[in-house]
Amino acid sequence: QVQFVESGGGLVQPGGSLRLSCTASQNIRSIYTMGWYRQAPGKQRELVARITGVTTTNYADSVKGRFTISRDNAKNTVYLEMNNLKSEDTGIYYCNFAGGIWGQGTQVTVSS
């Protein structure tokens, strides 16, 4: 079954930017909808962005206008561009599709 490896997280100051990558172990062309999720400390995992096909995207209200999801099927990779980061964006970020296996995620910490 396809597995994902997330990368690109780190420590960033409020207002900063990060670009997360999620690389799959298999071709993702047949996975129509991919999502980025995050789990903040003490909270449940939530969906923050979703891409259907190549161009149809949806975002949680909390990240709309600041985050951009994209995918490159040729590289089996899904990206999350995050701008104007806020402290409440802190958490572990994962990519996945419905019914998929969760990876290790990548830690994002927004702090001054």
CORSUL-V245761 format. One record per residue. N is the residue number from 0. NEAR is the number of other C-alpha atoms within 12 Angstrom. Layout:
N,NEAR + N,NEAR
This chain:
0,13 + 1,23 + 2,25 + 3,32 + 4,28 + 5,33 + 6,27 + 7,27 + 8,31 + 9,26 + 10,24 + 11,25 + 12,21 + 13,21 + 14,19 + 15,24 + 16,26 + 17,33 + 18,28 + 19,35 + 20,33 + 21,42 + 22,31 + 23,34 + 24,18 + 25,19 + 26,21 + 27,30 + 28,21 + 29,16 + 30,25 + 31,22 + 32,29 + 33,42 + 34,40 + 35,45 + 36,40 + 37,36 + 38,26 + 39,25 + 40,18 + 41,10 + 42,12 + 43,12 + 44,20 + 45,26 + 46,28 + 47,36 + 48,38 + 49,35 + 50,30 + 51,23 + 52,22 + 53,23 + 54,16 + 55,18 + 56,25 + 57,25 + 58,26 + 59,22 + 60,13 + 61,18 + 62,28 + 63,20 + 64,19 + 65,25 + 66,31 + 67,32 + 68,40 + 69,34 + 70,37 + 71,23 + 72,24 + 73,15 + 74,18 + 75,25 + 76,33 + 77,43 + 78,38 + 79,41 + 80,28 + 81,36 + 82,24 + 83,24 + 84,31 + 85,26 + 86,20 + 87,22 + 88,38 + 89,29 + 90,30 + 91,36 + 92,42 + 93,43 + 94,46 + 95,40 + 96,30 + 97,16 + 98,14 + 99,19 + 100,18 + 101,27 + 102,24 + 103,21 + 104,31 + 105,32 + 106,26 + 107,37 + 108,29 + 109,27 + 110,18 + 111,12
